[in-house]
Amino acid sequence: QVQLVESGGGLVQAGGSLRLSCAASRSIFRFDAMGWYRQAPENQRELVAAIIRGGRANYADSVKDRFTITADNAKNTVYLQMNSLKPEDTAVYYCNAQDAVAFGGREHWGQGAQVTVSS
């Protein structure tokens, strides 16, 4: 029903920046929360950043002060600005959204975007 489409991944040198985008097929006003997860080949999928209704953002300790999550309701899009990238940030990054209970309470996932950071 709801589609999430990620873009902005790629290869970057350590210390560089990338901006990931997640475009939703309907208004993000109907979500209770949106976020970004990542999964490296040797690890479980982990939460990187999330933004909840009201605008409060949460970050994993490993990315705090380097990554910023923002939302643009007019564009139905959530962004993840990634600065000062490190090789350990290399992973597939997945967009996630949770419907408000009034709109069904379902969870949605994007297909993933590869981020590779060279040393």
Buried (B, 14 or more C-beta within 10 A) or exposed (E): EBEBBBBBBEEBEEEBEBBBBBBBEEEBEBBBBBBBBBBBEEEEBEBBBBBBEEEEBBBBEEBEEBBBBBBEEEEBBBBBBBBEBBEEBBBBBBBBBBBEEEBEEEEBBBEBBEBBBEE
